[in-house]
Amino acid sequence: MLTSKDKLARRSRRNRHKLAARRNGLPRLSVFRSNNHIYAQIIDDTKRSTLVAASTMDKSMAKAKATGNVEAATAVGKMIAERAVSKGVDQVVFDRGGYLFHGRVKAVADAARAAGLKF
């Protein structure tokens, strides 16, 4: 019987395989969420490097009361989009990992779109 970690890894692998088929050389916006924080990074898989990263652990988020809610995820999405646009990245593919596109993961995506990223 598979554990929940195994199921998450399986869904992540399946999602990344589908992304690779339609990526066309674009970097991917990868999202990781834990119970207390949310992390987002834009990764260039051809160079195997992280271009931009943002999370609720950043010093600019130190004033936030809660870091594991939708409001914090919205702030992270806005932050990652602003940093990406300033680096010249305006189009990405969204990698939700093994998570459902709902709640905090959706909040990151919607805020990034609103701040100028296209995906």
Buried (B, 14 or more C-beta within 10 A) or exposed (E): EEEEEEEBBEBBEEBBEEBEEEBEEBBBBBBBBEEEBBBBBBBBBEEEEEBBBBBBBBEEBEEEEEBBBBEBBBBBBBBBBBBBBEEEBEEBBBBBBBBEEEEBBBBBBBBBBEBEBEB
